[in-house]
Amino acid sequence: MCAPLIGPMSLEKYLGCGQIQQVICGGENYDGARPCDFEWVKGLRRECEAWDITFCFIETGTRFIKDGRMYHMPKKAVQSRMAFKSGMSRAGKELDGWGMEIPKGALYVPHFRERCGGCGSSLSPYIGYGSAMITAAGI
């Protein structure tokens, strides 16, 4: 998980090892939030695409920079909707359960409501299943 994304980062050297099956990215929230730049998001997505890794941009954060302009979005619902509209999220290769067979009945089944159609977490069937979580500070 690359959240809050508060600076440019690269996961390139970790993506090829096969242990990271998805990357979840989002900006920082609430008072005092540091900005998230769309260029940083696009960089992570390009790396994930190169390795066919699932990438989910879940929210912009309260302060979001795009094309050199700062946007202030205090509501998480708006942040999530804007992340979804960006088109950055993509499904990569199918998650393998890390070598363990997981019966269909044991898999998480998402329960979406009306508002979820434009949510930044719309790749929910991929989230939480066989994922390796890496924080920006943990690399």
C-alpha positions in Angstrom: 0.0 0.0 0.0 1.4 3.3 -1.1 -0.7 5.6 1.1 -0.4 8.3 1.9 1.6 8.9 -1.3 3.4 12.1 -0.3 6.3 12.0 -2.7 7.6 10.3 -5.8 8.6 6.6 -5.3 9.5 3.6 -7.3 8.6 -0.1 -6.7 10.3 -1.3 -9.9 12.9 -3.4 -8.1 10.3 -5.1 -6.0 7.6 -5.8 -8.6 9.6 -8.3 -10.5 10.2 -10.6 -7.5 6.6 -12.0 -7.8 5.6 -11.3 -4.2 3.7 -8.1 -4.8 0.5 -8.9 -6.6 -1.2 -5.5 -6.3 -0.4 -1.9 -5.4 -3.0 0.3 -3.7 -2.3 4.1 -3.9 -3.9 7.1 -2.3 -3.3 10.6 -1.1 -3.3 11.9 2.5 -6.4 13.2 4.2 -7.7 15.6 6.7 -6.3 18.8 8.2 -2.6 19.3 7.5 -2.6 16.8 4.6 0.4 17.0 2.4 -0.3 17.1 -1.3 -0.3 14.1 -3.7 0.8 14.8 -7.2 -0.9 13.0 -10.1 2.6 12.5 -11.8 3.6 10.3 -8.8 0.4 8.2 -9.2 1.0 7.9 -13.0 4.6 6.8 -12.3 3.5 4.0 -10.0 0.8 2.9 -12.5 3.4 2.7 -15.3 5.6 0.4 -13.2 2.7 -1.8 -12.3 1.5 -2.0 -15.9 5.0 -3.0 -17.1 4.9 -6.0 -14.7 1.1 -6.7 -15.2 0.5 -5.9 -11.5 -3.0 -4.8 -10.3 -2.9 -1.1 -9.5 -5.7 0.6 -7.6 -5.8 4.4 -7.2 -8.4 4.7 -4.4 -8.4 8.4 -3.5 -6.7 11.7 -4.4 -6.3 12.9 -0.8 -7.3 16.3 0.5 -4.7 18.2 -1.5 -4.1 17.0 -5.0 -1.9 18.4 -7.7 -2.7 17.8 -11.4 -1.1 19.7 -14.3 0.6 22.0 -11.9 -2.7 23.1 -10.2 -3.6 22.3 -6.6 -7.1 21.0 -5.8 -8.6 21.0 -2.3 -11.0 18.1 -1.8 -11.9 17.8 1.9 -14.6 15.1 1.3 -13.4 11.5 1.0 -16.3 10.6 -1.3 -15.2 13.3 -3.8 -11.6 12.1 -3.5 -12.6 8.5 -4.3 -14.8 9.6 -7.2 -12.0 11.7 -8.7 -9.6 8.8 -8.4 -12.1 6.5 -10.2 -12.7 9.1 -12.9 -8.9 9.4 -13.5 -8.9 5.9 -15.1 -5.6 5.0 -13.3 -6.8 1.8 -11.7 -6.2 -1.4 -13.7 -6.5 -5.1 -13.1 -3.2 -7.0 -13.6 -2.6 -10.7 -13.8 -4.9 -12.9 -11.7 -3.9 -13.2 -8.1 -2.6 -16.6 -7.3 -3.2 -16.9 -3.5 0.5 -17.3 -3.0 0.6 -21.0 -4.0 -2.5 -22.0 -1.9 -5.6 -23.2 -3.6 -8.5 -21.0 -2.4 -12.0 -22.5 -2.9 -14.4 -20.2 -4.7 -16.8 -20.3 -1.7 -14.0 -18.9 0.5 -13.3 -15.9 -1.6 -14.5 -12.4 -0.6 -17.6 -11.3 -2.5 -17.9 -7.6 -2.7 -21.3 -6.0 -1.8 -21.6 -2.8 -3.8 -24.2 -0.2 -3.2 -25.4 2.5 -5.7 -22.6 4.9 -4.8 -19.9 2.3 -5.2 -20.0 2.4 -9.0 -17.7 5.5 -9.2 -15.6 4.6 -6.1 -11.8 4.6 -6.4 -11.8 1.2 -4.7 -13.9 -0.3 -7.5 -11.3 -3.1 -8.1 -12.5 -4.5 -4.7 -12.5 -8.1 -5.9 -8.7 -7.7 -6.0 -8.2 -5.8 -2.8 -7.3 -7.9 0.3 -6.9 -11.2 -1.6 -3.3 -12.3 -1.6 -1.9 -8.8 -1.4 1.5 -7.7 -0.1 1.2 -4.4 1.6 4.2 -2.1 1.4 4.1 1.4 3.0 6.1 4.2 1.5 8.1 4.4 4.7 8.7 0.6 4.8 10.8 0.4 1.7 
